[in-house]
Amino acid sequence: MSTVPNPSTLNWFEIPTADLDRASAFYQTILGITLRRDTTDPKDLMCVFPVERTPERPAMTGALVQRAFQPPAGQGTLVYLNCNGRLEEVLDRVPAAGGSVTHPLTPVPGGFGHFACILDTEGNTVGLHSA
């Protein structure tokens, strides 16, 4: 057993999709980012969220996935995506990209920024956060 503390509780996340191209377009549009398509395994379709990692600053990321064994269910683990101070701007783009806001911009108690929840194009509830 390692005694080294884990630098992050969350190592990876996956958001299941029924249509990877549609879901990728949705997240790229609302977050203003470019996802990287992983083509390693044609049965395991994946678009990875961008991340900057350095030895001094480890970082976590995740992916949209399209797999027969992992269909979107509209329920499950809630992940919060970082909006980097642009939460209102991101929320404004959600309806036009095909999603909906299910929980409005709300302050996090204790001064830890704001959050909101959305329903994506695949039926998943996803949290958005900004410090």
N, C-alpha and C positions, 0 to 999 in steps of 0.2 A: 504494500500500500504506500502510495506517495504521500509525503508530508508537505509537498509544495502546494500552496493554495492555488486554486483555479482562478485565473485572472478574470474570467467571465462565467457566470452561471449558464448562460445560453451560448452554445457553440455553433448551432446551425438551425435554420428553420426551413420548412417546406410548405408552400401554399399549393394545394392540389387544384388542378384545372381540368376541364373537359376539352377546352380549346386553347392550346398553348399560345398560338398567335394572337388570339383575341385578348387573353389575359396579359400577355406581354405588352401589347399596345396600350391596354388600360393603365398598367403601372408605369410604363414609360411616359405616358401622357400626363398623368396626375402628379408624378414626382419629378418630372423633367430630367430623367436619367436615361441611360442606355443599358439594357440588360445584355449579358453575353450568352449567346446560345451555345450550349454544350452538345456536341454531336458525337460524343464518345460511344454511346450505346443507342442504336435506333429504337429499341424497345423502352428506353428510359429517357424520355424527352425532358429537357431541363433548360431554363433560362435563369442565369445567376445574377443576383443583385450586385452592383459594383461596390468595391471596398478598397480602402487604402490601408495596407499593413506595412509596418516597419518593425524591426526587432524591439524598438523602444515602445512602440504603440501597437500591441496586438489588437486585432479587430475581428468581429464576427460578421458573417453574412448568411445568406440563404438563397433559396431558389423557388421559382414556380416550377411545378413538376406535372407531367402528364403520364400517368401510369394506370394500367388496368386494375391493379390491386389497391390503388389509392384514389378513388374518385372523390370529387368535392362533395361535401355533405351539407355545407352551410352551418356546420357545428364543428366543435373540436377545439383545439388549443388556440387561444387568442394571442397573436403576435402583434407587437407594436412596432411600426416602422418609424424611423427617425425622419422628421421633416425639416430639420436644421433651421429652425426659426421661421419657416414658411408655411406653417400649418393652415392659416386662413387661405393662402394662395392655393395650396393643394386641395383643400375642401371645395373651393370654388370650381375646380376642374373636374371633380368627380362626376356630377350628373352628365356633362357633355361627353365624358369618356365611357358612359354606359353603366355607371354604378349609382349608388345612392348613399346619402349620409343617414345613418341610423341612430347616431348619438351626436349631438352638436358639440361644438367647441366648448370645453369645460375646463376650468382651472383645476389643477391637481392640488389638493390640500397640502399646506406646508411650503408653498412657493416652489414646487418642482415642475413648473411649466404648465402646459395645457395638453389635453388629449381630446380625441374624437374617435368615433367608430364609423366604418363604412361597410357597405355590402358591395363586393366586387362583381365583376361580370360572370364569375363562376359560382356565385352563391355563397362565398366565404365572407364571414365577418372578420374584418381586419382593423386593428387599432392603429391610430396615428398619434404621434407624440412630438412635442417640440418644447425644448427648455426655454 
